[in-house]
Amino acid sequence: MGEEELLPPWIREQILRLQQIQQNLQAIMMKKQEIEQEIAETDTILEEIKKLDEDNKIFKRYNNLMIKSRREDILKEYKEKKVTLNTRMLVVEKQEIRVKDNLKEVENKIIKMRNLLDND
């Protein structure tokens, strides 16, 4: 029998909850990293487009097609994309804070339960 099997069901339940919260936090951190990468890519694209003259030809990819676009239209599109990404980042960061707080709460609860068990 493993150590966890010797624990009362109420502690095992909290440990399971802790593991689920940790997995949730991991998923949030991965999403945050994806958004950070998208923001960095968008910033790079914006900087490159800003360097171009008004009369330069700019093409945009749609599936397998390359379509000529106006510089202003593409700038506007990427600026809007950046605003959307920043909003998504704020939401993910708030989720991260809530999940981390929840994680600490469950960890503290497990510690208290284990201490009660050890004192009996």
N, C-alpha and C positions, 0 to 999 in steps of 0.2 A: 504494500500500500504506500502511495506517495503521501507526502506531508499534507498536500491539499485535500486528500480524501479523508484525513483525520479531522479536518476542520468542520465545525458545525455548518449546516446548510445556509444559515443567514450570512456567514462570512464568505462562503463559497459564492453565494449570490452576488455579494458586493465585489468580489474579485472578478467575476464574470462581467459585471457592469463596468468595472475599471478597464478591462481589456477591450470592451466595446467602445468605450470613450476614447481609448488610445488609438484604436483603428480609425475612428471618426476624425480625430486630430490629425492623424497621418494623411487622410484623404484631403482634409482642409489645407494642410501644408503643401501637398502636391498641387492642388488647385491654385494656391497662392503663387507658387513657383511658376506655373504655366502663365498666369496673368502677368507676373513680373517680366517673363520672357517676351510676351506679346507687347508689353509697354516699351521695352527696350527696342524691339524690332520697329514698332511704330515711330518711336523717336528718331531712329536711324533713317527711316524712310522720309519722315518730315524734313529732317536736316538736308537730305540729298535733294529733295524736291525744291526746297528753298534756294538751293545753290543754282538751280537751273534758270535760264532766262525765260522770259514769257514766250518767246518764239520757238523754243525747243519743243520737239515732238515728244510727247509722253504717251506711253501705251500702258494699258491696264489689262490684266489677265482675267478673263471670264471663262472658266473651264479650260477648253483647249483653244480658245480664241484670244487674240491680242487685239484690243480695241483702242483706237486713238482717243485720248481724252484731253480736256483742257487742264492746264496746270492748276488753275483756281479750283476747279471741281475736285481734283484729286487732293489738293491741300485741305479743302473743306471736309472731304470724306475722312481723311486721316485724323484731322483735328477732332471730329465728332467721335471717331473710333477711340481716340485717346481719352476723351471725356467719359465714354462708356466704360472703358477699361479701368479708369481711376475709380469710378463708382462701384464697379464689381470688386475692386480691390478693397475698398472701404467695407463693403458687406462681408467679404471673406475675413478681413481683419477683426471685425466685430464677432463673427462666428468663432474665430480662433480664441479670442479673449473669453467668450462664454464657455467654450469647451475646456479651456485650460482651467478656468475657475471651477467648473464641474469636476474636472479631474482631481484637483486639489481637495475638493470637498469629499469625494469618495475615498481618496487616499487617506485623509484624516479619519474618516469614519472607520476604515479598515484597521488603522493603527489603534484607535480607541477600542474597537472590538477585540483585537488581538491582546491588548493590554488587560482588558477585562477577563479574557480567557486565561491569560498567564497568571493573574492574581487569584484565580479560583483554585 
